[in-house]
Amino acid sequence: MAGLKHITRIAPLLAFLLTGGCGSIALFGEYDVPESPEVASAPWPQLVDVPEAPPIGSYGPATPDPAIGLATETALMRASAEARPRAETLAQPVIDPATRARMLARAERAR
């Protein structure tokens, strides 16, 4: 009976995998419908709107200077090193373990 339970659980997955290759991508919607004027004039970029790559060595908003990235990494590493001792201090328990154990035992006895 256990084998039948496994087969009933796996059957939908097997059916999906066996029929998954049937047909084409057209099943997901290639409709012969004209594009509306609102959609055609929308400001979002189309796939053909990809700008040309800038020349090697030129930097701008789309291609930041690697030196800026290295300087940022150095600054973040320095800030991390400065914050580490405070993080270790804050990671310590607020109540020492012995006091916590006494409080938990008192709460259990009060039930």
A tleap script that builds the chain and sets N, CA, C and O, in Angstrom:
source leaprc.protein.ff14SB
mol = sequence {
  NMET ALA GLY LEU LYS HIE ILE THR ARG ILE
  ALA PRO LEU LEU ALA PHE LEU LEU THR GLY
  GLY CYS GLY SER ILE ALA LEU PHE GLY GLU
  TYR ASP VAL PRO GLU SER PRO GLU VAL ALA
  SER ALA PRO TRP PRO GLN LEU VAL ASP VAL
  PRO GLU ALA PRO PRO ILE GLY SER TYR GLY
  PRO ALA THR PRO ASP PRO ALA ILE GLY LEU
  ALA THR GLU THR ALA LEU MET ARG ALA SER
  ALA GLU ALA ARG PRO ARG ALA GLU THR LEU
  ALA GLN PRO VAL ILE ASP PRO ALA THR ARG
  ALA ARG MET LEU ALA ARG ALA GLU ARG ALA
  CARG
}
set mol.1.N position { 0.816 -1.191 0.000 }
set mol.1.CA position { 0.000 0.000 0.000 }
set mol.1.C position { 0.861 1.257 0.000 }
set mol.1.O position { 0.470 2.287 -0.548 }
set mol.2.N position { 2.051 1.161 0.628 }
set mol.2.CA position { 2.939 2.323 0.674 }
set mol.2.C position { 3.436 2.673 -0.724 }
set mol.2.O position { 3.616 3.849 -1.040 }
set mol.3.N position { 3.658 1.665 -1.563 }
set mol.3.CA position { 4.126 1.924 -2.922 }
set mol.3.C position { 3.096 2.672 -3.740 }
set mol.3.O position { 3.444 3.531 -4.551 }
set mol.4.N position { 1.823 2.349 -3.532 }
set mol.4.CA position { 0.752 3.031 -4.254 }
set mol.4.C position { 0.674 4.498 -3.855 }
set mol.4.O position { 0.393 5.359 -4.689 }
set mol.5.N position { 0.923 4.782 -2.579 }
set mol.5.CA position { 0.893 6.159 -2.099 }
set mol.5.C position { 1.988 6.980 -2.794 }
set mol.5.O position { 1.759 8.127 -3.176 }
set mol.6.N position { 3.173 6.389 -2.954 }
set mol.6.CA position { 4.272 7.087 -3.623 }
set mol.6.C position { 3.972 7.303 -5.105 }
set mol.6.O position { 4.308 8.345 -5.666 }
set mol.7.N position { 3.346 6.327 -5.724 }
set mol.7.CA position { 3.017 6.449 -7.146 }
set mol.7.C position { 1.998 7.566 -7.353 }
set mol.7.O position { 2.114 8.333 -8.309 }
set mol.8.N position { 1.001 7.671 -6.470 }
set mol.8.CA position { -0.001 8.724 -6.623 }
set mol.8.C position { 0.592 10.107 -6.373 }
set mol.8.O position { 0.084 11.101 -6.893 }
set mol.9.N position { 1.648 10.177 -5.592 }
set mol.9.CA position { 2.300 11.467 -5.367 }
set mol.9.C position { 3.189 11.848 -6.548 }
set mol.9.O position { 3.311 13.029 -6.871 }
set mol.10.N position { 3.794 10.889 -7.178 }
set mol.10.CA position { 4.740 11.145 -8.261 }
set mol.10.C position { 4.039 11.254 -9.608 }
set mol.10.O position { 4.584 11.867 -10.526 }
set mol.11.N position { 2.846 10.678 -9.756 }
set mol.11.CA position { 2.154 10.638 -11.050 }
set mol.11.C position { 1.947 12.026 -11.673 }
set mol.11.O position { 2.217 12.181 -12.864 }
set mol.12.N position { 1.483 13.044 -10.930 }
set mol.12.CA position { 1.323 14.354 -11.577 }
set mol.12.C position { 2.651 14.930 -12.089 }
set mol.12.O position { 2.696 15.542 -13.156 }
set mol.13.N position { 3.712 14.733 -11.333 }
set mol.13.CA position { 5.022 15.217 -11.774 }
set mol.13.C position { 5.468 14.500 -13.038 }
set mol.13.O position { 5.978 15.133 -13.962 }
set mol.14.N position { 5.284 13.196 -13.088 }
set mol.14.CA position { 5.656 12.438 -14.276 }
set mol.14.C position { 4.832 12.868 -15.485 }
set mol.14.O position { 5.364 12.997 -16.587 }
set mol.15.N position { 3.530 13.090 -15.281 }
set mol.15.CA position { 2.677 13.531 -16.383 }
set mol.15.C position { 3.139 14.890 -16.904 }
set mol.15.O position { 3.165 15.120 -18.113 }
set mol.16.N position { 3.498 15.776 -16.002 }
set mol.16.CA position { 3.982 17.097 -16.418 }
set mol.16.C position { 5.283 16.977 -17.195 }
set mol.16.O position { 5.444 17.619 -18.233 }
set mol.17.N position { 6.216 16.163 -16.705 }
set mol.17.CA position { 7.495 16.013 -17.382 }
set mol.17.C position { 7.344 15.352 -18.751 }
set mol.17.O position { 8.032 15.727 -19.700 }
set mol.18.N position { 6.455 14.381 -18.854 }
set mol.18.CA position { 6.278 13.695 -20.126 }
set mol.18.C position { 5.607 14.582 -21.171 }
set mol.18.O position { 5.932 14.500 -22.356 }
set mol.19.N position { 4.685 15.418 -20.745 }
set mol.19.CA position { 3.988 16.274 -21.703 }
set mol.19.C position { 4.612 17.655 -21.803 }
set mol.19.O position { 4.167 18.466 -22.615 }
set mol.20.N position { 5.623 17.946 -21.009 }
set mol.20.CA position { 6.249 19.262 -21.008 }
set mol.20.C position { 6.903 19.608 -22.326 }
set mol.20.O position { 6.972 20.787 -22.672 }
set mol.21.N position { 7.378 18.649 -23.064 }
set mol.21.CA position { 8.039 18.926 -24.329 }
set mol.21.C position { 7.095 19.012 -25.505 }
set mol.21.O position { 7.531 19.302 -26.619 }
set mol.22.N position { 5.814 18.769 -25.290 }
set mol.22.CA position { 4.846 18.809 -26.389 }
set mol.22.C position { 4.565 20.250 -26.784 }
set mol.22.O position { 4.559 21.140 -25.934 }
set mol.23.N position { 4.339 20.475 -28.043 }
set mol.23.CA position { 3.973 21.800 -28.522 }
set mol.23.C position { 5.186 22.695 -28.673 }
set mol.23.O position { 6.319 22.227 -28.791 }
set mol.24.N position { 4.927 23.984 -28.665 }
set mol.24.CA position { 6.012 24.949 -28.817 }
set mol.24.C position { 5.788 26.091 -27.857 }
set mol.24.O position { 4.836 26.084 -27.076 }
set mol.25.N position { 6.661 27.067 -27.916 }
set mol.25.CA position { 6.536 28.243 -27.065 }
set mol.25.C position { 5.302 29.051 -27.417 }
set mol.25.O position { 4.865 29.890 -26.629 }
set mol.26.N position { 4.733 28.809 -28.594 }
set mol.26.CA position { 3.539 29.533 -29.014 }
set mol.26.C position { 2.369 29.283 -28.076 }
set mol.26.O position { 1.416 30.062 -28.058 }
set mol.27.N position { 2.425 28.218 -27.304 }
set mol.27.CA position { 1.361 27.956 -26.342 }
set mol.27.C position { 1.250 29.068 -25.318 }
set mol.27.O position { 0.183 29.270 -24.738 }
set mol.28.N position { 2.335 29.793 -25.086 }
set mol.28.CA position { 2.344 30.823 -24.060 }
set mol.28.C position { 1.996 32.198 -24.599 }
set mol.28.O position { 2.140 33.189 -23.883 }
set mol.29.N position { 1.552 32.283 -25.816 }
set mol.29.CA position { 0.996 33.529 -26.282 }
set mol.29.C position { 1.765 34.261 -27.345 }
set mol.29.O position { 2.543 35.164 -27.035 }
set mol.30.N position { 1.572 33.903 -28.564 }
set mol.30.CA position { 2.010 34.704 -29.696 }
set mol.30.C position { 0.743 35.086 -30.435 }
set mol.30.O position { 0.287 34.373 -31.329 }
set mol.31.N position { 0.187 36.209 -30.053 }
set mol.31.CA position { -1.098 36.609 -30.600 }
set mol.31.C position { -0.894 37.597 -31.732 }
set mol.31.O position { 0.000 38.440 -31.665 }
set mol.32.N position { -1.685 37.508 -32.739 }
set mol.32.CA position { -1.608 38.407 -33.882 }
set mol.32.C position { -2.533 39.594 -33.620 }
set mol.32.O position { -3.528 39.794 -34.317 }
set mol.33.N position { -2.178 40.379 -32.594 }
set mol.33.CA position { -2.986 41.517 -32.191 }
set mol.33.C position { -2.113 42.763 -32.339 }
set mol.33.O position { -0.969 42.755 -31.884 }
set mol.34.N position { -2.606 43.814 -32.948 }
set mol.34.CA position { -1.778 45.019 -33.093 }
set mol.34.C position { -1.535 45.672 -31.737 }
set mol.34.O position { -2.378 45.611 -30.842 }
set mol.35.N position { -0.378 46.292 -31.605 }
set mol.35.CA position { -0.025 46.978 -30.375 }
set mol.35.C position { -0.802 48.286 -30.292 }
set mol.35.O position { -0.923 49.003 -31.285 }
set mol.36.N position { -1.326 48.596 -29.118 }
set mol.36.CA position { -2.106 49.823 -28.969 }
set mol.36.C position { -1.174 51.039 -29.031 }
set mol.36.O position { 0.019 50.910 -28.759 }
set mol.37.N position { -1.700 52.213 -29.384 }
set mol.37.CA position { -0.855 53.409 -29.444 }
set mol.37.C position { -0.225 53.751 -28.088 }
set mol.37.O position { 0.903 54.242 -28.030 }
set mol.38.N position { -0.950 53.492 -27.012 }
set mol.38.CA position { -0.412 53.791 -25.680 }
set mol.38.C position { 0.811 52.924 -25.389 }
set mol.38.O position { 1.806 53.407 -24.847 }
set mol.39.N position { 0.735 51.661 -25.744 }
set mol.39.CA position { 1.860 50.756 -25.500 }
set mol.39.C position { 3.002 51.066 -26.456 }
set mol.39.O position { 4.166 51.036 -26.057 }
set mol.40.N position { 2.687 51.363 -27.706 }
set mol.40.CA position { 3.730 51.640 -28.691 }
set mol.40.C position { 4.512 52.901 -28.353 }
set mol.40.O position { 5.699 52.989 -28.665 }
set mol.41.N position { 3.863 53.885 -27.716 }
set mol.41.CA position { 4.549 55.144 -27.398 }
set mol.41.C position { 5.019 55.201 -25.952 }
set mol.41.O position { 5.394 56.273 -25.478 }
set mol.42.N position { 5.010 54.096 -25.246 }
set mol.42.CA position { 5.428 54.075 -23.844 }
set mol.42.C position { 6.923 54.380 -23.726 }
set mol.42.O position { 7.692 54.024 -24.619 }
set mol.43.N position { 7.346 55.034 -22.640 }
set mol.43.CA position { 8.736 55.451 -22.520 }
set mol.43.C position { 9.717 54.349 -22.110 }
set mol.43.O position { 10.923 54.598 -22.079 }
set mol.44.N position { 9.246 53.152 -21.797 }
set mol.44.CA position { 10.198 52.124 -21.366 }
set mol.44.C position { 11.043 51.650 -22.540 }
set mol.44.O position { 10.612 51.731 -23.690 }
set mol.45.N position { 12.236 51.160 -22.259 }
set mol.45.CA position { 13.122 50.751 -23.353 }
set mol.45.C position { 12.678 49.439 -23.993 }
set mol.45.O position { 12.123 48.560 -23.335 }
set mol.46.N position { 12.930 49.337 -25.247 }
set mol.46.CA position { 12.676 48.104 -25.982 }
set mol.46.C position { 13.989 47.329 -26.041 }
set mol.46.O position { 15.033 47.868 -25.671 }
set mol.47.N position { 13.962 46.094 -26.491 }
set mol.47.CA position { 15.181 45.298 -26.560 }
set mol.47.C position { 16.208 45.909 -27.502 }
set mol.47.O position { 17.411 45.730 -27.307 }
set mol.48.N position { 15.753 46.618 -28.505 }
set mol.48.CA position { 16.690 47.207 -29.467 }
set mol.48.C position { 17.241 48.540 -28.988 }
set mol.48.O position { 18.063 49.145 -29.678 }
set mol.49.N position { 16.807 49.017 -27.816 }
set mol.49.CA position { 17.247 50.307 -27.301 }
set mol.49.C position { 18.509 50.234 -26.461 }
set mol.49.O position { 18.819 51.190 -25.751 }
set mol.50.N position { 19.241 49.148 -26.516 }
set mol.50.CA position { 20.453 49.002 -25.718 }
set mol.50.C position { 21.522 49.940 -26.288 }
set mol.50.O position { 21.818 49.888 -27.482 }
set mol.51.N position { 22.097 50.794 -25.443 }
set mol.51.CA position { 23.096 51.725 -25.964 }
set mol.51.C position { 24.397 51.005 -26.317 }
set mol.51.O position { 24.671 49.899 -25.850 }
set mol.52.N position { 25.170 51.661 -27.141 }
set mol.52.CA position { 26.479 51.123 -27.498 }
set mol.52.C position { 27.401 51.185 -26.283 }
set mol.52.O position { 27.285 52.086 -25.452 }
set mol.53.N position { 28.295 50.246 -26.190 }
set mol.53.CA position { 29.248 50.237 -25.084 }
set mol.53.C position { 30.225 51.398 -25.242 }
set mol.53.O position { 30.658 51.694 -26.356 }
set mol.54.N position { 30.576 52.058 -24.137 }
set mol.54.CA position { 31.527 53.164 -24.235 }
set mol.54.C position { 32.928 52.634 -24.548 }
set mol.54.O position { 33.211 51.457 -24.325 }
set mol.55.N position { 33.794 53.491 -25.058 }
set mol.55.CA position { 35.157 53.047 -25.329 }
set mol.55.C position { 35.872 52.632 -24.051 }
set mol.55.O position { 35.562 53.134 -22.971 }
set mol.56.N position { 36.810 51.733 -24.170 }
set mol.56.CA position { 37.555 51.245 -23.011 }
set mol.56.C position { 38.308 52.410 -22.386 }
set mol.56.O position { 38.965 53.189 -23.077 }
set mol.57.N position { 38.200 52.512 -21.071 }
set mol.57.CA position { 38.887 53.572 -20.346 }
set mol.57.C position { 38.039 54.795 -20.089 }
set mol.57.O position { 38.476 55.683 -19.358 }
set mol.58.N position { 36.845 54.888 -20.656 }
set mol.58.CA position { 35.973 56.029 -20.372 }
set mol.58.C position { 34.952 55.605 -19.326 }
set mol.58.O position { 34.448 54.482 -19.355 }
set mol.59.N position { 34.652 56.511 -18.402 }
set mol.59.CA position { 33.763 56.197 -17.299 }
set mol.59.C position { 32.617 57.189 -17.271 }
set mol.59.O position { 32.756 58.335 -17.699 }
set mol.60.N position { 31.504 56.741 -16.769 }
set mol.60.CA position { 30.316 57.577 -16.676 }
set mol.60.C position { 29.311 56.926 -15.760 }
set mol.60.O position { 29.671 56.021 -15.008 }
set mol.61.N position { 28.041 57.360 -15.794 }
set mol.61.CA position { 27.033 56.785 -14.899 }
set mol.61.C position { 26.820 55.289 -15.125 }
set mol.61.O position { 26.607 54.553 -14.161 }
set mol.62.N position { 26.869 54.833 -16.347 }
set mol.62.CA position { 26.626 53.419 -16.637 }
set mol.62.C position { 27.891 52.584 -16.478 }
set mol.62.O position { 27.815 51.366 -16.319 }
set mol.63.N position { 29.052 53.232 -16.521 }
set mol.63.CA position { 30.326 52.505 -16.385 }
set mol.63.C position { 31.188 53.241 -15.365 }
set mol.63.O position { 32.005 54.084 -15.735 }
set mol.64.N position { 31.008 52.923 -14.070 }
set mol.64.CA position { 31.756 53.641 -13.039 }
set mol.64.C position { 33.243 53.302 -13.081 }
set mol.64.O position { 33.651 52.248 -13.569 }
set mol.65.N position { 34.026 54.219 -12.561 }
set mol.65.CA position { 35.468 54.065 -12.493 }
set mol.65.C position { 35.811 52.984 -11.464 }
set mol.65.O position { 35.319 53.052 -10.338 }
set mol.66.N position { 36.631 51.997 -11.807 }
set mol.66.CA position { 36.998 50.957 -10.845 }
set mol.66.C position { 37.710 51.502 -9.610 }
set mol.66.O position { 37.617 50.909 -8.536 }
set mol.67.N position { 38.414 52.612 -9.746 }
set mol.67.CA position { 39.108 53.201 -8.600 }
set mol.67.C position { 38.111 53.640 -7.532 }
set mol.67.O position { 38.398 53.543 -6.339 }
set mol.68.N position { 36.937 54.124 -7.957 }
set mol.68.CA position { 35.898 54.517 -6.995 }
set mol.68.C position { 35.409 53.288 -6.230 }
set mol.68.O position { 35.183 53.346 -5.022 }
set mol.69.N position { 35.251 52.181 -6.947 }
set mol.69.CA position { 34.824 50.943 -6.290 }
set mol.69.C position { 35.848 50.453 -5.281 }
set mol.69.O position { 35.483 50.011 -4.192 }
set mol.70.N position { 37.121 50.526 -5.629 }
set mol.70.CA position { 38.180 50.105 -4.698 }
set mol.70.C position { 38.231 51.018 -3.479 }
set mol.70.O position { 38.426 50.546 -2.359 }
set mol.71.N position { 38.056 52.324 -3.686 }
set mol.71.CA position { 38.050 53.258 -2.558 }
set mol.71.C position { 36.854 52.985 -1.647 }
set mol.71.O position { 36.978 53.055 -0.425 }
set mol.72.N position { 35.714 52.680 -2.227 }
set mol.72.CA position { 34.524 52.364 -1.441 }
set mol.72.C position { 34.736 51.085 -0.640 }
set mol.72.O position { 34.366 51.010 0.531 }
set mol.73.N position { 35.333 50.080 -1.278 }
set mol.73.CA position { 35.611 48.824 -0.571 }
set mol.73.C position { 36.545 49.063 0.604 }
set mol.73.O position { 36.323 48.516 1.685 }
set mol.74.N position { 37.589 49.870 0.416 }
set mol.74.CA position { 38.530 50.171 1.495 }
set mol.74.C position { 37.826 50.886 2.638 }
set mol.74.O position { 38.050 50.562 3.804 }
set mol.75.N position { 36.975 51.859 2.313 }
set mol.75.CA position { 36.244 52.593 3.351 }
set mol.75.C position { 35.309 51.667 4.117 }
set mol.75.O position { 35.188 51.781 5.336 }
set mol.76.N position { 34.649 50.757 3.418 }
set mol.76.CA position { 33.737 49.822 4.095 }
set mol.76.C position { 34.499 48.836 4.969 }
set mol.76.O position { 34.033 48.481 6.052 }
set mol.77.N position { 35.658 48.394 4.516 }
set mol.77.CA position { 36.474 47.486 5.334 }
set mol.77.C position { 36.947 48.190 6.604 }
set mol.77.O position { 36.967 47.589 7.678 }
set mol.78.N position { 37.331 49.472 6.482 }
set mol.78.CA position { 37.765 50.244 7.647 }
set mol.78.C position { 36.602 50.411 8.623 }
set mol.78.O position { 36.776 50.231 9.829 }
set mol.79.N position { 35.420 50.753 8.112 }
set mol.79.CA position { 34.244 50.919 8.972 }
set mol.79.C position { 33.872 49.604 9.646 }
set mol.79.O position { 33.447 49.593 10.801 }
set mol.80.N position { 34.032 48.503 8.929 }
set mol.80.CA position { 33.748 47.193 9.502 }
set mol.80.C position { 34.702 46.875 10.643 }
set mol.80.O position { 34.292 46.366 11.686 }
set mol.81.N position { 35.980 47.181 10.432 }
set mol.81.CA position { 36.976 46.925 11.473 }
set mol.81.C position { 36.714 47.791 12.702 }
set mol.81.O position { 36.914 47.341 13.831 }
set mol.82.N position { 36.267 49.034 12.492 }
set mol.82.CA position { 35.965 49.916 13.621 }
set mol.82.C position { 34.713 49.451 14.369 }
set mol.82.O position { 34.626 49.630 15.583 }
set mol.83.N position { 33.747 48.861 13.671 }
set mol.83.CA position { 32.490 48.437 14.292 }
set mol.83.C position { 32.587 47.071 14.959 }
set mol.83.O position { 31.751 46.739 15.800 }
set mol.84.N position { 33.589 46.276 14.603 }
set mol.84.CA position { 33.699 44.914 15.128 }
set mol.84.C position { 33.760 44.857 16.656 }
set mol.84.O position { 33.036 44.051 17.240 }
set mol.85.N position { 34.592 45.675 17.349 }
set mol.85.CA position { 34.618 45.581 18.821 }
set mol.85.C position { 33.261 45.911 19.455 }
set mol.85.O position { 32.857 45.265 20.422 }
set mol.86.N position { 32.567 46.901 18.920 }
set mol.86.CA position { 31.242 47.241 19.468 }
set mol.86.C position { 30.254 46.109 19.229 }
set mol.86.O position { 29.429 45.815 20.094 }
set mol.87.N position { 30.328 45.474 18.071 }
set mol.87.CA position { 29.429 44.349 17.787 }
set mol.87.C position { 29.695 43.195 18.744 }
set mol.87.O position { 28.761 42.537 19.202 }
set mol.88.N position { 30.966 42.948 19.047 }
set mol.88.CA position { 31.283 41.862 19.988 }
set mol.88.C position { 30.770 42.193 21.390 }
set mol.88.O position { 30.310 41.305 22.108 }
set mol.89.N position { 30.847 43.469 21.781 }
set mol.89.CA position { 30.328 43.883 23.085 }
set mol.89.C position { 28.811 43.714 23.128 }
set mol.89.O position { 28.265 43.213 24.110 }
set mol.90.N position { 28.139 44.131 22.065 }
set mol.90.CA position { 26.680 44.027 22.030 }
set mol.90.C position { 26.203 42.585 21.908 }
set mol.90.O position { 25.055 42.288 22.238 }
set mol.91.N position { 27.061 41.691 21.443 }
set mol.91.CA position { 26.664 40.295 21.288 }
set mol.91.C position { 26.662 39.545 22.616 }
set mol.91.O position { 26.113 38.447 22.706 }
set mol.92.N position { 27.267 40.126 23.642 }
set mol.92.CA position { 27.302 39.469 24.948 }
set mol.92.C position { 25.894 39.423 25.550 }
set mol.92.O position { 25.078 40.302 25.275 }
set mol.93.N position { 25.606 38.412 26.363 }
set mol.93.CA position { 24.274 38.327 26.974 }
set mol.93.C position { 24.020 39.512 27.905 }
set mol.93.O position { 24.934 39.997 28.574 }
set mol.94.N position { 22.781 39.966 27.939 }
set mol.94.CA position { 22.406 41.083 28.803 }
set mol.94.C position { 22.342 40.607 30.246 }
set mol.94.O position { 22.754 41.320 31.161 }
set mol.95.N position { 21.832 39.416 30.446 }
set mol.95.CA position { 21.742 38.816 31.777 }
set mol.95.C position { 22.728 37.653 31.809 }
set mol.95.O position { 22.758 36.836 30.889 }
set mol.96.N position { 23.526 37.579 32.858 }
set mol.96.CA position { 24.491 36.479 32.910 }
set mol.96.C position { 23.747 35.148 33.027 }
set mol.96.O position { 22.631 35.107 33.546 }
set mol.97.N position { 24.350 34.071 32.552 }
set mol.97.CA position { 23.657 32.775 32.504 }
set mol.97.C position { 23.150 32.282 33.853 }
set mol.97.O position { 22.091 31.657 33.909 }
set mol.98.N position { 23.875 32.544 34.946 }
set mol.98.CA position { 23.427 32.074 36.264 }
set mol.98.C position { 22.138 32.781 36.678 }
set mol.98.O position { 21.206 32.138 37.161 }
set mol.99.N position { 22.080 34.100 36.490 }
set mol.99.CA position { 20.878 34.857 36.837 }
set mol.99.C position { 19.708 34.415 35.967 }
set mol.99.O position { 18.580 34.304 36.448 }
set mol.100.N position { 19.972 34.166 34.704 }
set mol.100.CA position { 18.917 33.713 33.792 }
set mol.100.C position { 18.363 32.370 34.230 }
set mol.100.O position { 17.151 32.156 34.220 }
set mol.101.N position { 19.261 31.458 34.616 }
set mol.101.CA position { 18.820 30.134 35.067 }
set mol.101.C position { 17.959 30.256 36.322 }
set mol.101.O position { 16.948 29.565 36.445 }
set mol.102.N position { 18.354 31.142 37.270 }
set mol.102.CA position { 17.545 31.339 38.487 }
set mol.102.C position { 16.173 31.900 38.142 }
set mol.102.O position { 15.167 31.477 38.711 }
set mol.103.N position { 16.128 32.847 37.217 }
set mol.103.CA position { 14.842 33.449 36.844 }
set mol.103.C position { 13.924 32.409 36.173 }
set mol.103.O position { 12.724 32.364 36.443 }
set mol.104.N position { 14.505 31.581 35.299 }
set mol.104.CA position { 13.703 30.542 34.656 }
set mol.104.C position { 13.198 29.517 35.659 }
set mol.104.O position { 12.056 29.065 35.571 }
set mol.105.N position { 14.053 29.148 36.617 }
set mol.105.CA position { 13.630 28.179 37.646 }
set mol.105.C position { 12.528 28.774 38.509 }
set mol.105.O position { 11.573 28.073 38.844 }
set mol.106.N position { 12.630 30.025 38.872 }
set mol.106.CA position { 11.586 30.689 39.668 }
set mol.106.C position { 10.287 30.739 38.886 }
set mol.106.O position { 9.221 30.533 39.465 }
set mol.107.N position { 10.343 31.008 37.578 }
set mol.107.CA position { 9.136 31.049 36.747 }
set mol.107.C position { 8.494 29.670 36.655 }
set mol.107.O position { 7.268 29.555 36.661 }
set mol.108.N position { 9.314 28.620 36.569 }
set mol.108.CA position { 8.773 27.245 36.511 }
set mol.108.C position { 8.086 26.898 37.825 }
set mol.108.O position { 7.022 26.278 37.822 }
set mol.109.N position { 8.687 27.292 38.954 }
set mol.109.CA position { 8.075 26.983 40.263 }
set mol.109.C position { 6.769 27.749 40.454 }
set mol.109.O position { 5.880 27.287 41.170 }
set mol.110.N position { 6.645 28.930 39.814 }
set mol.110.CA position { 5.445 29.753 39.981 }
set mol.110.C position { 4.267 29.199 39.183 }
set mol.110.O position { 3.128 29.597 39.422 }
set mol.111.N position { 4.510 28.314 38.264 }
set mol.111.CA position { 3.404 27.777 37.452 }
set mol.111.C position { 2.536 26.895 38.236 }
set mol.111.O position { 1.561 26.361 37.709 }
savepdb mol mol.pdb
quit
